[in-house]
Amino acid sequence: KMEEGAHKVGLQLVNPDGIPVFQSMEGEVNPRMGDDVGSVAVNLILNFQNVKFDVFADYQINLAIDDETLSTLPLRVRKLQTQRPA
């Protein structure tokens, strides 16, 4: 099964111009599968503390497995609308 074994994982957050917001996050996953399992899911926990978003816009998270970009996920950064007290 091709999912089984060690795989390099890379995540990159890019701004609307395609420029990385910070250095790519890299790690490794090593899913193990039983004989009766057709696929496997792996959970990733990302820490975006202290990330500075320069503009309110649509950013993009790129996911690469074994150096091949397999998916992208939009990340919309919007200004919080505050309500004035009545």
N, C-alpha and C positions, 0 to 999 in steps of 0.2 A: 504494500500500500504506500503510495507516494507521500501521503501526509505524515507517515511515521518517521521518526528520527529527528536529528538536529536540523533546524532551519534558522537562518539569519533573518531577523525582523528589523525593518527600518521605518521610522515615522518622521515625516517632515511637515512642518507648518509653514505655509507660504502666504504672503500678503496678496492683495488683488493684482499686483504687478508680477506675481510669480517669484518674488524674492523671498528667500527663507527668513523667517522671523527670528529663529535661533538655530543653533547647530542641530543637525539631525539626531534623533534619539535612536540608538541601536541596541539590540539585544539578541537573545537566542531563545527559541522555544524548542521543546523536545517532546512532542506528543507521542503517547503510547496508545495503541489500540488493541482491543481483544479480537479474536478471530471472527466473532459474530457481529462486529461493529463496522458499518460502512463508511462512516466519516467521524470526525472529531472536531470539537470547538475548543479554542484556547482563549482565556480571558486575559486582557491587558489592562493594567491600571496606569494611567498617565498623570503626572504631576505637572500642572501648568501654573504653579504658584509663581508670582512675581513676573509673569509674562506681560510685557507692555505692548498693547495694541495701539499703534500710532494714529489710526483713523477708525471711525465707525464704518465698517464695510464687510464684504463677504470674503472670508479667508478660506483656505483649503488645507485639509490634512491628507497627505499622500501616504499610502501604506505600501511598502515593498516587502516581498518575501524572496529571500535568496537573490537580492539585487534586481528584482523585476517588479516594477510598480504594478500592483494588481487591483488597487481600488483607490478612490478618492472620496472624501467626505466633506461636505460644505460646513463651514463654521461661521455663522452670521453674528457679527458683533454690532450691537445696536445701543443707542443711548437710552438709558432708563428714563421713561416719562414720569416725572414727579407730579403729584397732585397737590394743589394748594389747599391749605386748611380752609374749611367753610367759615 
